[in-house]
Amino acid sequence: CAWAGKRLPHVYEWQLAAQGTDGRRFPWGDEADEPGGRRRPKPEAGPGVPALPEVGAFSPAGDSVYGVSDLVGFVWQYTDEFRDDHTRTVLLKGSSLYAPMLSDAFPAVTQVGNWYFPQAPQVDRHGRMMLMDESYERAATLGFRCAADHANSPPAPYHYRDAALT
């Protein structure tokens, strides 16, 4: 996002944008929605990644309390990375509409669910991806949003509740 003068959102910023302050399970509230219903696309299995729906195709029914669209069920969304001396990783939020095909030819064990990342439309769930080099992984199931700090607030990270104290 540096190309746009912005950055990846911190995981807590993504969480707040999706969940609000009332602890909802999904961006639109606590009521689950059928995949392919009014609020999110239906996950598809198969040998290839399906085409994404149009941006805003499930708006406003699938929007968060803050009016953010397309938070769950489209692509896994990068949040900022965690890095220490030995590890570089990101939390992926929002789930993907792609559920890779399970094969009955896999020799080790019976495959019960998605081998890549299980579906996670609930906003309190995530996938974790290890990054193996200095770049980010590219895949048709990964996406990102850019975030910017407000001109009159301190640079992130800070807790949104602290903003009321300044």
C-alpha positions in Angstrom: 0.0 0.0 0.0 3.1 2.3 0.2 2.5 3.0 -3.5 -0.7 4.8 -2.4 0.8 6.5 0.6 -1.0 4.1 2.9 -0.4 0.8 4.7 -2.0 -2.6 5.3 -4.5 -2.4 8.2 -3.5 -3.7 11.6 -5.5 -6.8 12.5 -7.4 -4.8 15.2 -8.3 -2.1 12.7 -9.8 -4.8 10.3 -11.6 -6.3 13.3 -13.1 -3.1 14.4 -14.2 -2.2 10.8 -15.8 -5.6 10.5 -17.2 -6.1 14.0 -17.9 -2.7 15.3 -18.0 -2.3 19.1 -21.0 -4.5 19.8 -19.2 -7.9 19.4 -21.2 -9.0 16.4 -20.2 -12.4 14.8 -20.5 -11.2 11.2 -20.1 -7.7 9.6 -23.9 -7.5 9.2 -24.8 -8.7 12.7 -25.1 -12.0 14.7 -27.3 -13.9 12.2 -25.5 -16.3 9.9 -26.2 -16.0 6.2 -26.5 -18.9 3.8 -23.4 -18.9 1.5 -24.6 -17.3 -1.7 -27.4 -15.5 0.2 -27.9 -11.8 0.4 -24.7 -11.0 2.4 -21.8 -13.0 0.9 -20.9 -15.2 -2.1 -21.2 -18.9 -2.1 -17.9 -20.7 -1.7 -17.1 -22.8 -4.8 -14.9 -26.0 -5.0 -13.2 -27.1 -8.1 -9.9 -27.2 -9.9 -9.8 -23.4 -10.4 -10.6 -20.3 -8.5 -14.0 -18.8 -9.5 -14.5 -15.3 -10.7 -15.1 -12.8 -8.0 -18.5 -11.1 -7.8 -18.7 -7.4 -8.6 -17.5 -5.1 -5.8 -20.4 -4.2 -3.7 -22.6 -7.0 -5.1 -23.8 -7.9 -1.5 -24.1 -4.3 -0.3 -25.7 -3.0 1.7 -27.0 -6.2 3.2 -23.5 -7.6 3.9 -21.9 -4.3 5.0 -20.5 -3.7 8.5 -21.9 -1.2 10.9 -19.4 1.3 9.5 -20.6 0.7 5.9 -17.5 -1.3 4.9 -18.4 -3.7 2.0 -17.1 -7.1 0.9 -15.4 -8.0 4.2 -16.1 -11.8 4.2 -16.4 -14.5 1.6 -14.5 -12.8 -1.3 -10.8 -13.2 -0.7 -8.6 -13.7 2.4 -7.5 -10.2 3.3 -3.9 -9.4 4.4 -3.4 -7.5 7.6 -0.1 -6.1 8.7 2.7 -8.5 9.2 4.3 -9.8 12.4 8.0 -10.1 12.3 10.7 -11.2 14.8 14.2 -12.5 14.4 13.0 -15.9 13.0 9.5 -15.5 11.7 7.5 -13.4 9.3 3.8 -14.0 9.2 0.4 -12.3 8.5 -3.1 -12.9 9.8 -5.6 -13.3 6.9 -9.1 -12.2 7.6 -12.5 -12.5 5.9 -12.4 -15.9 4.2 -12.3 -16.8 0.5 -15.0 -17.9 -1.9 -12.7 -20.6 -3.1 -12.8 -24.0 -1.3 -10.2 -26.2 -3.1 -11.3 -29.6 -4.3 -10.7 -32.5 -2.0 -9.3 -35.6 -3.5 -10.1 -39.1 -2.6 -6.7 -40.1 -4.0 -4.7 -38.4 -1.2 -2.8 -41.3 0.3 -2.2 -40.2 3.9 -5.5 -39.6 5.5 -9.1 -39.1 4.6 -9.7 -35.4 3.9 -12.5 -34.1 6.0 -12.3 -30.4 5.2 -10.5 -27.7 3.3 -6.7 -28.3 3.3 -5.8 -24.7 2.6 -7.8 -22.5 5.0 -11.2 -23.5 6.3 -14.0 -21.1 5.6 -14.1 -18.4 8.3 -16.9 -15.8 7.7 -17.1 -15.1 11.4 -15.1 -11.9 12.1 -13.3 -13.4 15.1 -11.6 -16.0 13.0 -8.5 -15.9 10.8 -6.0 -17.8 8.9 -2.3 -17.5 9.6 0.2 -17.5 6.7 4.0 -17.8 7.1 5.9 -15.6 4.6 9.0 -17.2 3.3 10.8 -14.2 1.7 10.7 -10.5 1.7 7.7 -10.3 -0.6 4.0 -11.1 0.0 2.5 -14.3 -1.5 0.4 -13.9 -4.6 -2.7 -16.0 -5.1 -6.2 -15.5 -6.6 -7.6 -16.2 -3.1 -5.6 -13.3 -1.4 -6.4 -9.6 -1.4 -5.8 -6.5 0.6 -7.2 -3.2 1.7 -5.2 -0.1 2.3 -5.5 2.0 5.5 -4.3 5.5 6.3 -3.9 7.2 9.6 -6.2 10.2 10.2 -4.3 13.5 9.8 -5.2 14.6 13.3 -4.4 11.4 15.2 -1.2 9.7 16.2 0.2 7.1 13.9 -0.9 3.5 14.4 -0.6 1.3 16.3 -2.8 2.7 19.0 -6.0 1.5 20.5 -9.1 3.2 19.2 -10.4 3.7 22.8 -7.2 5.8 23.5 -8.2 8.2 20.7 -11.1 9.5 22.9 -8.5 10.4 25.6 -6.5 12.8 23.4 
